[in-house]
Amino acid sequence: MDPRPIGVMDSGLGGISVLRTLVKELPDESFFYLGDTQNAPYGDRPEAEILELTRNCVGKLVDMGVKAVCIACNTATSAAEEALRAALPIPVVGIEPALKPAALAGRPGKILVMATAATIRQEKFQRLNARYGENALLLPCPGLMEFVERLELDTPALNAHLDKLLAPFRGEPITSIVLGCTHYPFLNSAITRRFPHAVLYEGGMITTLKLKEKLTERDALGPGPGSVKFFTTGSEGTAAMEQLFALPDSDF
């Protein structure tokens, strides 16, 4: 047993979708969630800059005494996971768009992959897409994560933005949608209304199971009771993080 907390980081609020899964599956663990709100969004930044920002955030969590780190951001994972895993003595687990499980599910039709421009262009995703993306349609979604950052989960402005992004794909036989940014699961209802017969895939559970496996191997699972603390690099407080974390699933 290891009572130290697990560190979870994201560019902002999106990683809370992963944190919610972590808490459900690992209820005896304590978590420190760090949102890099001072530098969000990451999705349009150069890869070298994303690596440096992610390294800085993970460094802050390590200084806070965490026993493992979850990079709860697809863009940051692609840019930094391998380097951080090689540099740190504690487990580092990232997240990637759930294209593999969507492809292996074998549903007829097309797979729509919604992600940031940075995630789609990075080599890690390109390798994943080369192997599993035969039926995939790639959709960079500039501006979408910012709606979640503002807690706009179902507003006229959000719906207009989604309509504009998704309009070119309305005639496609889309039966699966990969939510390749951890912000997007908070928009489940809005996306599903536009593709009511599509199955949504996101990587939070896969990441959670990987982290649980690594902690089990090290005999480092938490003894309980579990807890969550929120931190931010920005000038604003953590109230929005707490609010999003506490929302019932039915709200999105």
NORCOR-V806751 format. One record per residue. N is the residue number from 1. RES is the residue in three letters. PHI is phi in degrees with one decimal (999 if undefined). OMEGA is omega as a letter, one per 40 degrees, with the letter a starting at -180 (999 if undefined). D_LAST is the distance of its C-alpha to the last C-alpha in Angstrom with 1 decimal. Layout:
n=N res=RES phi=PHI omega=OMEGA d_last=D_LAST
n=N res=RES phi=PHI omega=OMEGA d_last=D_LAST
This chain:
n=1 res=MET phi=999 omega=a d_last=35.3
n=2 res=ASP phi=-140.8 omega=a d_last=34.1
n=3 res=PRO phi=-79.1 omega=a d_last=32.6
n=4 res=ARG phi=-63.6 omega=a d_last=31.7
n=5 res=PRO phi=-75.9 omega=i d_last=28.1
n=6 res=ILE phi=-99.8 omega=i d_last=26.1
n=7 res=GLY phi=-90.9 omega=i d_last=25.2
n=8 res=VAL phi=-126.8 omega=i d_last=21.8
n=9 res=MET phi=-129.9 omega=i d_last=21.7
n=10 res=ASP phi=-152.4 omega=i d_last=19.7
n=11 res=SER phi=-66.9 omega=a d_last=20.5
n=12 res=GLY phi=-164.5 omega=a d_last=17.9
n=13 res=LEU phi=-94.4 omega=a d_last=14.4
n=14 res=GLY phi=-59.2 omega=a d_last=13.2
n=15 res=GLY phi=-62.7 omega=i d_last=15.2
n=16 res=ILE phi=-64.7 omega=i d_last=13.2
n=17 res=SER phi=-62.7 omega=i d_last=11.0
n=18 res=VAL phi=-74.2 omega=i d_last=14.5
n=19 res=LEU phi=-57.2 omega=i d_last=15.8
n=20 res=ARG phi=-59.2 omega=i d_last=13.4
n=21 res=THR phi=-68.7 omega=i d_last=14.8
n=22 res=LEU phi=-58.1 omega=a d_last=18.2
n=23 res=VAL phi=-65.4 omega=i d_last=18.2
n=24 res=LYS phi=-65.5 omega=a d_last=17.4
n=25 res=GLU phi=-87.2 omega=a d_last=20.1
n=26 res=LEU phi=-128.6 omega=a d_last=22.5
n=27 res=PRO phi=-68.5 omega=a d_last=22.5
n=28 res=ASP phi=-90.7 omega=a d_last=26.0
n=29 res=GLU phi=-94.1 omega=i d_last=25.4
n=30 res=SER phi=-99.6 omega=a d_last=25.3
n=31 res=PHE phi=-127.7 omega=i d_last=23.2
n=32 res=PHE phi=-108.5 omega=i d_last=23.8
n=33 res=TYR phi=-104.4 omega=i d_last=21.0
n=34 res=LEU phi=-117.1 omega=i d_last=22.4
n=35 res=GLY phi=-103.0 omega=a d_last=20.6
n=36 res=ASP phi=-84.0 omega=a d_last=23.1
n=37 res=THR phi=-66.1 omega=i d_last=21.9
n=38 res=GLN phi=-65.2 omega=a d_last=25.5
n=39 res=ASN phi=-117.2 omega=i d_last=25.5
n=40 res=ALA phi=-70.4 omega=e d_last=22.0
n=41 res=PRO phi=-89.6 omega=i d_last=21.3
n=42 res=TYR phi=-87.5 omega=a d_last=23.2
n=43 res=GLY phi=-60.1 omega=a d_last=22.4
n=44 res=ASP phi=-109.3 omega=a d_last=25.4
n=45 res=ARG phi=-90.2 omega=i d_last=27.9
n=46 res=PRO phi=-63.5 omega=a d_last=30.9
n=47 res=GLU phi=-60.7 omega=a d_last=30.7
n=48 res=ALA phi=-62.3 omega=i d_last=33.4
n=49 res=GLU phi=-70.1 omega=i d_last=31.6
n=50 res=ILE phi=-62.1 omega=i d_last=28.4
n=51 res=LEU phi=-58.1 omega=a d_last=30.6
n=52 res=GLU phi=-66.1 omega=i d_last=32.2
n=53 res=LEU phi=-63.0 omega=i d_last=29.1
n=54 res=THR phi=-65.6 omega=i d_last=27.6
n=55 res=ARG phi=-59.1 omega=i d_last=31.1
n=56 res=ASN phi=-64.3 omega=a d_last=31.2
n=57 res=CYS phi=-65.9 omega=i d_last=27.9
n=58 res=VAL phi=-63.3 omega=i d_last=28.8
n=59 res=GLY phi=-59.7 omega=i d_last=32.3
n=60 res=LYS phi=-63.0 omega=i d_last=30.9
n=61 res=LEU phi=-66.6 omega=i d_last=29.1
n=62 res=VAL phi=-61.2 omega=i d_last=32.3
n=63 res=ASP phi=-63.8 omega=i d_last=34.3
n=64 res=MET phi=-84.8 omega=i d_last=32.2
n=65 res=GLY phi=89.3 omega=a d_last=33.4
n=66 res=VAL phi=-76.2 omega=a d_last=30.5
n=67 res=LYS phi=-97.0 omega=i d_last=31.5
n=68 res=ALA phi=-162.4 omega=a d_last=29.1
n=69 res=VAL phi=-128.5 omega=i d_last=26.7
n=70 res=CYS phi=-111.7 omega=i d_last=23.4
n=71 res=ILE phi=-86.4 omega=a d_last=22.7
n=72 res=ALA phi=-91.4 omega=a d_last=19.0
n=73 res=CYS phi=-150.2 omega=a d_last=19.2
n=74 res=ASN phi=-62.0 omega=a d_last=20.3
n=75 res=THR phi=-64.7 omega=a d_last=22.5
n=76 res=ALA phi=-67.0 omega=i d_last=24.2
n=77 res=THR phi=-60.8 omega=a d_last=24.7
n=78 res=SER phi=-60.0 omega=a d_last=26.5
n=79 res=ALA phi=-83.2 omega=a d_last=28.7
n=80 res=ALA phi=-130.3 omega=a d_last=29.5
n=81 res=GLU phi=-58.4 omega=a d_last=28.9
n=82 res=GLU phi=-62.7 omega=a d_last=32.4
n=83 res=ALA phi=-65.3 omega=a d_last=34.3
n=84 res=LEU phi=-70.9 omega=i d_last=32.7
n=85 res=ARG phi=-62.4 omega=i d_last=33.1
n=86 res=ALA phi=-72.1 omega=a d_last=36.8
n=87 res=ALA phi=-92.1 omega=a d_last=37.3
n=88 res=LEU phi=-109.5 omega=i d_last=35.8
n=89 res=PRO phi=-84.2 omega=i d_last=37.2
n=90 res=ILE phi=-105.2 omega=i d_last=33.9
n=91 res=PRO phi=-61.4 omega=i d_last=31.2
n=92 res=VAL phi=-125.1 omega=a d_last=28.9
n=93 res=VAL phi=-122.5 omega=i d_last=26.0
n=94 res=GLY phi=-109.6 omega=a d_last=23.8
n=95 res=ILE phi=-138.3 omega=i d_last=21.1
n=96 res=GLU phi=-137.2 omega=i d_last=21.5
n=97 res=PRO phi=-54.3 omega=a d_last=19.6
n=98 res=ALA phi=-80.7 omega=i d_last=19.5
n=99 res=LEU phi=-71.0 omega=a d_last=21.9
n=100 res=LYS phi=-59.5 omega=i d_last=24.4
n=101 res=PRO phi=-62.4 omega=i d_last=22.5
n=102 res=ALA phi=-65.3 omega=a d_last=21.2
n=103 res=ALA phi=-69.2 omega=a d_last=24.9
n=104 res=LEU phi=-70.7 omega=i d_last=26.3
n=105 res=ALA phi=-65.7 omega=i d_last=24.2
n=106 res=GLY phi=71.7 omega=i d_last=26.6
n=107 res=ARG phi=-69.3 omega=i d_last=24.5
n=108 res=PRO phi=-67.1 omega=i d_last=26.5
n=109 res=GLY phi=95.7 omega=a d_last=25.5
n=110 res=LYS phi=-100.7 omega=i d_last=24.0
n=111 res=ILE phi=-108.1 omega=i d_last=21.5
n=112 res=LEU phi=-93.2 omega=i d_last=19.6
n=113 res=VAL phi=-103.3 omega=i d_last=19.2
n=114 res=MET phi=-100.6 omega=a d_last=17.0
n=115 res=ALA phi=-159.2 omega=i d_last=18.2
n=116 res=THR phi=-74.9 omega=i d_last=20.1
n=117 res=ALA phi=-60.7 omega=a d_last=23.7
n=118 res=ALA phi=-65.0 omega=i d_last=25.1
n=119 res=THR phi=-60.4 omega=a d_last=23.5
n=120 res=ILE phi=-66.6 omega=a d_last=24.7
n=121 res=ARG phi=-83.6 omega=a d_last=28.2
n=122 res=GLN phi=-73.5 omega=a d_last=28.8
n=123 res=GLU phi=-59.8 omega=a d_last=31.3
n=124 res=LYS phi=-60.9 omega=i d_last=29.2
n=125 res=PHE phi=-70.7 omega=i d_last=26.7
n=126 res=GLN phi=-60.6 omega=i d_last=29.6
n=127 res=ARG phi=-65.9 omega=i d_last=31.3
n=128 res=LEU phi=-62.1 omega=a d_last=28.2
n=129 res=ASN phi=-67.5 omega=i d_last=27.9
n=130 res=ALA phi=-63.0 omega=a d_last=31.7
n=131 res=ARG phi=-89.1 omega=a d_last=31.5
n=132 res=TYR phi=-121.7 omega=a d_last=28.4
n=133 res=GLY phi=-101.0 omega=a d_last=27.5
n=134 res=GLU phi=-55.7 omega=a d_last=30.0
n=135 res=ASN phi=-108.0 omega=a d_last=27.4
n=136 res=ALA phi=-93.4 omega=i d_last=24.9
n=137 res=LEU phi=-114.7 omega=a d_last=24.1
n=138 res=LEU phi=-97.6 omega=a d_last=23.3
n=139 res=LEU phi=-127.6 omega=i d_last=21.1
n=140 res=PRO phi=-64.8 omega=a d_last=21.3
n=141 res=CYS phi=-124.2 omega=i d_last=18.5
n=142 res=PRO phi=-60.3 omega=i d_last=20.2
n=143 res=GLY phi=84.4 omega=a d_last=18.3
n=144 res=LEU phi=-74.6 omega=a d_last=14.8
n=145 res=MET phi=-65.1 omega=a d_last=14.2
n=146 res=GLU phi=-63.6 omega=i d_last=15.6
n=147 res=PHE phi=-64.3 omega=i d_last=12.8
n=148 res=VAL phi=-66.7 omega=i d_last=10.7
n=149 res=GLU phi=-58.1 omega=i d_last=14.0
n=150 res=ARG phi=-91.4 omega=a d_last=14.2
n=151 res=LEU phi=61.7 omega=i d_last=10.7
n=152 res=GLU phi=-94.8 omega=a d_last=10.3
n=153 res=LEU phi=-94.9 omega=i d_last=6.7
n=154 res=ASP phi=-164.8 omega=a d_last=8.0
n=155 res=THR phi=-115.4 omega=i d_last=11.7
n=156 res=PRO phi=-56.1 omega=i d_last=14.9
n=157 res=ALA phi=-65.8 omega=i d_last=15.8
n=158 res=LEU phi=-62.1 omega=a d_last=12.8
n=159 res=ASN phi=-63.7 omega=i d_last=13.2
n=160 res=ALA phi=-66.0 omega=i d_last=16.9
n=161 res=HIS phi=-66.2 omega=i d_last=16.6
n=162 res=LEU phi=-63.0 omega=i d_last=14.7
n=163 res=ASP phi=-59.3 omega=i d_last=17.3
n=164 res=LYS phi=-66.0 omega=a d_last=20.0
n=165 res=LEU phi=-65.1 omega=a d_last=19.0
n=166 res=LEU phi=-91.7 omega=a d_last=18.5
n=167 res=ALA phi=-53.7 omega=a d_last=21.4
n=168 res=PRO phi=-66.1 omega=a d_last=24.0
n=169 res=PHE phi=-110.4 omega=a d_last=22.3
n=170 res=ARG phi=-66.4 omega=i d_last=21.6
n=171 res=GLY phi=-90.9 omega=a d_last=25.0
n=172 res=GLU phi=-83.6 omega=i d_last=24.6
n=173 res=PRO phi=-80.2 omega=a d_last=24.3
n=174 res=ILE phi=-83.5 omega=i d_last=21.0
n=175 res=THR phi=-117.1 omega=i d_last=20.1
n=176 res=SER phi=-139.9 omega=i d_last=18.3
n=177 res=ILE phi=-129.6 omega=i d_last=16.0
n=178 res=VAL phi=-94.9 omega=i d_last=16.4
n=179 res=LEU phi=-90.3 omega=a d_last=13.8
n=180 res=GLY phi=-90.3 omega=i d_last=16.7
n=181 res=CYS phi=-140.9 omega=a d_last=15.3
n=182 res=THR phi=-70.0 omega=i d_last=13.5
n=183 res=HIS phi=-72.5 omega=a d_last=11.4
n=184 res=TYR phi=-67.8 omega=i d_last=10.0
n=185 res=PRO phi=-58.3 omega=i d_last=7.8
n=186 res=PHE phi=-74.9 omega=i d_last=5.4
n=187 res=LEU phi=-112.2 omega=a d_last=5.8
n=188 res=ASN phi=-50.7 omega=a d_last=5.7
n=189 res=SER phi=-63.4 omega=a d_last=5.4
n=190 res=ALA phi=-65.0 omega=i d_last=7.7
n=191 res=ILE phi=-71.7 omega=a d_last=9.9
n=192 res=THR phi=-63.2 omega=i d_last=10.3
n=193 res=ARG phi=-59.5 omega=a d_last=11.5
n=194 res=ARG phi=-86.5 omega=i d_last=14.2
n=195 res=PHE phi=-135.4 omega=a d_last=15.2
n=196 res=PRO phi=-65.0 omega=a d_last=14.5
n=197 res=HIS phi=-101.1 omega=a d_last=17.2
n=198 res=ALA phi=-88.5 omega=i d_last=16.2
n=199 res=VAL phi=-92.9 omega=a d_last=15.3
n=200 res=LEU phi=-94.5 omega=i d_last=13.1
n=201 res=TYR phi=-126.9 omega=i d_last=14.9
n=202 res=GLU phi=-143.0 omega=a d_last=14.4
n=203 res=GLY phi=-94.9 omega=a d_last=17.1
n=204 res=GLY phi=-60.3 omega=a d_last=15.9
n=205 res=MET phi=-69.4 omega=i d_last=17.6
n=206 res=ILE phi=-61.0 omega=i d_last=20.7
n=207 res=THR phi=-62.2 omega=i d_last=21.1
n=208 res=THR phi=-61.4 omega=a d_last=20.8
n=209 res=LEU phi=-66.3 omega=i d_last=23.5
n=210 res=LYS phi=-63.4 omega=a d_last=25.7
n=211 res=LEU phi=-65.1 omega=i d_last=25.6
n=212 res=LYS phi=-60.4 omega=i d_last=26.4
n=213 res=GLU phi=-62.5 omega=a d_last=29.3
n=214 res=LYS phi=-66.2 omega=i d_last=30.7
n=215 res=LEU phi=-68.0 omega=i d_last=30.7
n=216 res=THR phi=-63.5 omega=i d_last=32.3
n=217 res=GLU phi=-59.3 omega=a d_last=35.0
n=218 res=ARG phi=-94.5 omega=a d_last=35.9
n=219 res=ASP phi=52.2 omega=a d_last=35.8
n=220 res=ALA phi=-118.9 omega=i d_last=33.4
n=221 res=LEU phi=-66.0 omega=a d_last=30.7
n=222 res=GLY phi=-77.3 omega=a d_last=30.0
n=223 res=PRO phi=-86.2 omega=a d_last=31.9
n=224 res=GLY phi=79.3 omega=e d_last=29.2
n=225 res=PRO phi=-72.7 omega=a d_last=28.1
n=226 res=GLY phi=-77.6 omega=i d_last=24.9
n=227 res=SER phi=-157.9 omega=i d_last=23.6
n=228 res=VAL phi=-136.1 omega=i d_last=21.4
n=229 res=LYS phi=-126.0 omega=a d_last=22.8
n=230 res=PHE phi=-110.3 omega=i d_last=21.3
n=231 res=PHE phi=-137.7 omega=i d_last=23.6
n=232 res=THR phi=-142.2 omega=i d_last=23.5
n=233 res=THR phi=-89.3 omega=a d_last=26.2
n=234 res=GLY phi=-88.6 omega=a d_last=25.6
n=235 res=SER phi=-79.5 omega=a d_last=27.1
n=236 res=GLU phi=-78.9 omega=a d_last=23.9
n=237 res=GLY phi=-77.2 omega=a d_last=23.0
n=238 res=THR phi=-102.0 omega=a d_last=20.3
n=239 res=ALA phi=-60.4 omega=a d_last=18.5
n=240 res=ALA phi=-64.8 omega=i d_last=15.5
n=241 res=MET phi=-61.1 omega=a d_last=15.3
n=242 res=GLU phi=-62.7 omega=a d_last=15.7
n=243 res=GLN phi=-64.7 omega=a d_last=13.1
n=244 res=LEU phi=-67.4 omega=i d_last=10.3
n=245 res=PHE phi=-62.7 omega=a d_last=11.9
n=246 res=ALA phi=-86.2 omega=a d_last=12.0
n=247 res=LEU phi=-63.2 omega=i d_last=8.5
n=248 res=PRO phi=-68.0 omega=a d_last=8.0
n=249 res=ASP phi=-56.0 omega=a d_last=5.9
n=250 res=SER phi=-66.0 omega=a d_last=5.4
n=251 res=ASP phi=-79.5 omega=i d_last=3.8
n=252 res=PHE phi=-147.9 omega=999 d_last=0.0
